[in-house]
Amino acid sequence: MEENGVRINKFLSEAGVCSRREADRQIEAGKVGIDGVTAKTGDRVLKGQTVTYNGQVVSKEEEMILIALNKPAGIVCTAEKREKNNVIDYLNYPKRIYPIGRLDKDSEGLLLLTNNGEIVNKMMRSGNRHEKEYIVTVNKTISDSFIRGLAGGVPLVELGVTTRKCHVKKLSSKQFKIILTQGYNRQIRRMCEYFGYRVVKLERVRIMNIELGDLPRGKYRAVTPLEYKGLKRLIADSSNQPVIPDTNKDHSDKKYTDKKHTDKKYQDRRAK
């Protein structure tokens, strides 16, 4: 631990309790204590001090946990116990973990869960522009103009933003692949609705270098050492601080893509 301690939200994040943002909410709600005193936002934890959350002592988990789940539709990406369909109760994992980001209730596919808060911060900050890939089925025949429109950036008026340019490829008459580097609430569904399409099925098949593959729906697996090594390489230069995105600027050039996932060396390795 640092000589002058660590911020309480970082301590909770690194202990696998929740993300820093959620930790701030729990601190404001009065659910966190330091040596028996209710913690305040910005407090620091010094070596030897005891931290509690909901009355339970919090200790850092030494083992690094990172698992990949094929989330079924209907499961909610939250650790909130008041949500009866929360993903933590669904998994019933023997150690404390929480989801990295979200996949909305009606969507399915790849969801990563961990006990490492720093990985969460680096992977999920929108400004770090890490790729997530989806296969989307819509309710009517896909036009070329629809594909171009999605790829060119879509105004989401209700959120006050315009999506970044992205890669979109038509797969069949009603199905397409899309690669995003953002994660606005129900982003793909909103993008489709802007052009008069309705999403029938949405499946996430890749997060950065980790792929869903043939993992059965509802099952999970440990992320392999090779995958974890590649992931660490991709997030090595990523910020773990909040980022205010510039939604008007085109960030589609190569330096903002997960280049290591698409370069020849990576493709050759996958082919073996």
C-alpha positions as CSV (number, residue, x, y, z in Angstrom):
1,M,0.0,0.0,0.0
2,E,1.2,3.5,-0.8
3,E,2.9,5.4,2.1
4,N,0.1,7.9,2.4
5,G,-2.6,5.3,1.7
6,V,-4.9,4.8,-1.2
7,R,-8.3,6.5,-1.9
8,I,-11.1,4.5,-0.4
9,N,-12.8,4.0,-3.8
10,K,-9.6,2.6,-5.3
11,F,-9.2,0.3,-2.3
12,L,-12.7,-1.1,-2.8
13,S,-12.1,-1.5,-6.5
14,E,-8.8,-3.3,-6.1
15,A,-10.4,-5.6,-3.5
16,G,-13.0,-6.7,-6.0
17,V,-16.0,-5.2,-4.3
18,C,-17.1,-3.0,-7.2
19,S,-15.9,-0.4,-9.7
20,R,-14.6,3.0,-8.5
21,R,-17.7,4.7,-9.7
22,E,-19.9,2.3,-7.9
23,A,-17.7,2.6,-4.8
24,D,-18.3,6.3,-4.7
25,R,-22.0,5.7,-4.8
26,Q,-21.8,3.2,-1.9
27,I,-19.6,5.6,0.1
28,E,-22.1,8.4,-0.4
29,A,-24.8,6.0,0.8
30,G,-22.9,5.5,4.0
31,K,-22.3,1.8,3.5
32,V,-18.5,2.0,3.8
33,G,-16.4,2.3,7.0
34,I,-12.8,2.8,7.9
35,D,-11.8,1.7,11.4
36,G,-15.4,1.9,12.5
37,V,-16.0,5.4,11.2
38,T,-18.3,6.0,8.2
39,A,-16.1,6.8,5.2
40,K,-16.5,10.0,3.1
41,T,-15.6,10.4,-0.6
42,G,-11.9,11.1,-0.9
43,D,-10.9,9.4,2.3
44,R,-7.7,7.4,2.2
45,V,-7.0,4.0,3.7
46,L,-3.7,3.6,5.5
47,K,-1.7,0.5,6.1
48,G,-3.3,-1.5,9.0
49,Q,-6.7,0.2,8.9
50,T,-9.8,-2.0,8.6
51,V,-12.3,-1.3,5.9
52,T,-15.9,-2.5,6.0
53,Y,-18.7,-2.7,3.4
54,N,-22.2,-3.3,4.6
55,G,-20.7,-4.3,7.9
56,Q,-18.4,-6.9,6.5
57,V,-14.6,-6.6,6.6
58,V,-13.1,-6.1,3.1
59,S,-9.8,-7.7,2.3
60,K,-7.9,-7.7,-0.9
61,E,-8.2,-10.9,-2.9
62,E,-4.7,-12.0,-3.9
63,E,-5.8,-14.4,-6.7
64,M,-6.5,-12.6,-10.0
65,I,-9.9,-13.8,-11.4
66,L,-11.0,-13.1,-14.9
67,I,-13.7,-15.2,-16.5
68,A,-15.7,-15.1,-19.7
69,L,-19.5,-15.7,-19.6
70,N,-21.9,-16.3,-22.5
71,K,-24.7,-14.2,-20.9
72,P,-28.2,-15.3,-21.8
73,A,-30.9,-12.7,-22.6
74,G,-32.8,-11.8,-19.4
75,I,-29.8,-11.6,-17.1
76,V,-28.9,-8.1,-15.8
77,C,-25.2,-7.0,-15.6
78,T,-25.2,-5.8,-12.1
79,A,-24.1,-7.0,-8.7
80,E,-27.1,-5.3,-7.1
81,K,-28.9,-8.0,-5.0
82,R,-32.2,-6.2,-5.3
83,E,-32.3,-7.1,-9.0
84,K,-33.6,-10.7,-8.9
85,N,-32.0,-11.5,-12.3
86,N,-28.5,-10.1,-11.4
87,V,-25.6,-11.8,-13.0
88,I,-23.8,-12.5,-9.7
89,D,-26.6,-14.6,-8.3
90,Y,-27.0,-16.3,-11.7
91,L,-23.3,-17.3,-11.8
92,N,-23.1,-18.2,-8.1
93,Y,-19.3,-17.9,-8.4
94,P,-17.5,-19.0,-5.2
95,K,-15.5,-15.7,-4.9
96,R,-16.4,-12.1,-5.1
97,I,-16.4,-10.8,-8.7
98,Y,-18.3,-8.2,-10.7
99,P,-18.9,-7.5,-14.4
100,I,-16.6,-5.5,-16.6
101,G,-19.0,-3.1,-18.2
102,R,-22.6,-3.9,-19.3
103,L,-24.5,-5.9,-21.8
104,D,-28.2,-4.9,-21.7
105,K,-30.8,-7.3,-20.4
106,D,-32.2,-8.2,-23.8
107,S,-28.8,-8.8,-25.3
108,E,-26.6,-11.9,-25.0
109,G,-23.0,-13.0,-25.6
110,L,-19.6,-12.3,-24.1
111,L,-19.4,-10.7,-20.7
112,L,-16.2,-10.5,-18.7
113,L,-16.2,-10.6,-14.9
114,T,-13.2,-10.0,-12.6
115,N,-12.1,-9.0,-9.1
116,N,-9.5,-6.6,-10.5
117,G,-10.7,-3.0,-10.5
118,E,-7.7,-1.6,-12.4
119,I,-8.4,-3.8,-15.4
120,V,-12.1,-2.7,-15.3
121,N,-11.0,1.0,-15.4
122,K,-8.6,0.5,-18.3
123,M,-10.9,-1.6,-20.4
124,M,-14.1,0.4,-20.0
125,R,-13.0,4.0,-20.3
126,S,-14.5,5.2,-23.6
127,G,-11.5,7.4,-24.3
128,N,-9.3,4.3,-24.5
129,R,-11.2,3.2,-27.6
130,H,-11.0,-0.6,-27.1
131,E,-13.0,-2.7,-29.5
132,K,-16.2,-4.7,-28.9
133,E,-17.7,-6.7,-31.7
134,Y,-21.4,-7.7,-32.1
135,I,-23.5,-9.7,-34.4
136,V,-26.9,-8.1,-34.9
137,T,-30.1,-9.4,-36.4
138,V,-32.8,-6.8,-37.4
139,N,-36.5,-7.1,-38.4
140,K,-36.3,-6.2,-42.1
141,T,-34.0,-6.4,-45.1
142,I,-30.8,-4.4,-44.7
143,S,-30.0,-1.7,-47.2
144,D,-26.6,-0.4,-48.3
145,S,-27.6,3.0,-47.0
146,F,-28.4,1.6,-43.6
147,I,-24.9,0.1,-43.4
148,R,-23.2,3.3,-44.5
149,G,-25.3,5.3,-42.1
150,L,-24.3,3.1,-39.1
151,A,-20.7,3.3,-40.0
152,G,-20.6,7.0,-40.5
153,G,-21.8,8.0,-37.1
154,V,-25.4,8.3,-35.8
155,P,-26.9,11.2,-33.8
156,L,-28.5,9.9,-30.6
157,V,-30.6,12.9,-29.8
158,E,-31.9,11.6,-26.5
159,L,-28.3,11.2,-25.2
160,G,-27.1,14.4,-26.8
161,V,-24.2,12.6,-28.7
162,T,-23.2,11.4,-32.1
163,T,-21.6,7.9,-32.2
164,R,-18.0,7.5,-33.5
165,K,-17.4,6.2,-37.0
166,C,-17.2,2.4,-36.8
167,H,-16.7,-0.8,-38.9
168,V,-20.0,-2.4,-40.1
169,K,-20.3,-5.4,-42.4
170,K,-23.5,-6.9,-43.8
171,L,-23.6,-10.7,-43.2
172,S,-27.0,-11.6,-44.6
173,S,-30.2,-10.0,-45.6
174,K,-31.1,-9.2,-42.0
175,Q,-27.8,-9.6,-40.1
176,F,-24.7,-7.5,-39.8
177,K,-21.5,-7.3,-37.8
178,I,-20.5,-4.0,-36.0
179,I,-17.3,-3.1,-34.1
180,L,-17.7,-0.3,-31.5
181,T,-15.2,1.6,-29.4
182,Q,-18.0,3.2,-27.2
183,G,-20.6,1.8,-24.9
184,Y,-23.6,4.2,-24.7
185,N,-26.8,2.8,-23.1
186,R,-28.5,0.5,-25.6
187,Q,-26.3,2.1,-28.3
188,I,-26.7,-0.4,-31.1
189,R,-30.5,-0.6,-30.6
190,R,-30.7,3.2,-30.7
191,M,-28.5,3.4,-33.8
192,C,-30.8,1.0,-35.6
193,E,-33.9,2.7,-34.5
194,Y,-32.6,6.0,-35.9
195,F,-32.9,4.4,-39.4
196,G,-36.2,2.7,-38.8
197,Y,-34.9,-0.8,-37.9
198,R,-35.6,-2.8,-34.8
199,V,-33.1,-5.2,-33.3
200,V,-34.4,-8.8,-33.0
201,K,-31.2,-10.3,-31.6
202,L,-28.0,-8.8,-30.4
203,E,-25.0,-10.9,-29.5
204,R,-21.5,-9.7,-28.4
205,V,-18.8,-12.0,-29.8
206,R,-15.6,-10.3,-28.9
207,I,-14.1,-7.8,-26.3
208,M,-10.7,-6.7,-27.5
209,N,-8.7,-9.9,-28.0
210,I,-11.1,-12.2,-26.1
211,E,-13.6,-14.0,-28.2
212,L,-16.9,-15.8,-27.3
213,G,-16.0,-18.7,-29.6
214,D,-18.1,-21.8,-29.0
215,L,-18.7,-21.2,-25.3
216,P,-22.3,-22.5,-24.6
217,R,-24.9,-20.0,-23.7
218,G,-25.1,-19.6,-19.9
219,K,-21.7,-21.2,-19.3
220,Y,-18.4,-19.5,-18.3
221,R,-14.7,-20.2,-18.6
222,A,-11.5,-18.8,-17.2
223,V,-9.7,-16.4,-19.5
224,T,-6.5,-18.2,-20.7
225,P,-3.0,-17.1,-19.7
226,L,-2.4,-16.3,-23.4
227,E,-5.6,-14.2,-23.7
228,Y,-4.7,-12.4,-20.5
229,K,-1.2,-11.7,-21.7
230,G,-2.6,-10.2,-24.9
231,L,-5.2,-8.2,-22.9
232,K,-2.5,-6.7,-20.7
233,R,-0.6,-5.7,-23.8
234,L,-3.6,-3.9,-25.2
235,I,-4.4,-2.0,-22.0
236,A,-0.7,-1.2,-21.2
237,D,-1.0,2.4,-22.3
238,S,-4.7,2.9,-21.4
239,S,-5.8,5.5,-18.9
240,N,-7.6,4.3,-15.8
241,Q,-9.0,7.8,-15.2
242,P,-12.4,9.1,-16.3
243,V,-12.4,10.5,-19.8
244,I,-14.6,13.1,-21.3
245,P,-15.2,12.0,-24.9
246,D,-15.1,14.4,-27.8
247,T,-18.2,13.2,-29.7
248,N,-17.7,15.6,-32.6
249,K,-14.1,14.5,-33.4
250,D,-13.5,11.6,-35.8
251,H,-11.3,9.1,-33.9
252,S,-11.5,6.4,-36.6
253,D,-7.8,6.5,-37.6
254,K,-5.5,3.5,-36.9
255,K,-4.0,4.7,-33.7
256,Y,-7.3,4.4,-31.9
257,T,-8.1,0.8,-33.0
258,D,-7.1,-2.5,-31.3
259,K,-4.3,-2.8,-33.9
260,K,-2.8,-5.9,-32.2
261,H,-6.1,-7.8,-32.8
262,T,-6.1,-7.1,-36.5
263,D,-2.4,-7.2,-37.5
264,K,-0.9,-10.0,-39.5
265,K,1.0,-11.6,-36.6
266,Y,-2.3,-11.9,-34.6
267,Q,-4.1,-13.4,-37.6
268,D,-1.3,-15.9,-38.2
269,R,-1.4,-17.0,-34.6
270,R,-5.2,-17.5,-34.7
271,A,-4.9,-19.6,-37.8
272,K,-2.6,-22.1,-36.2
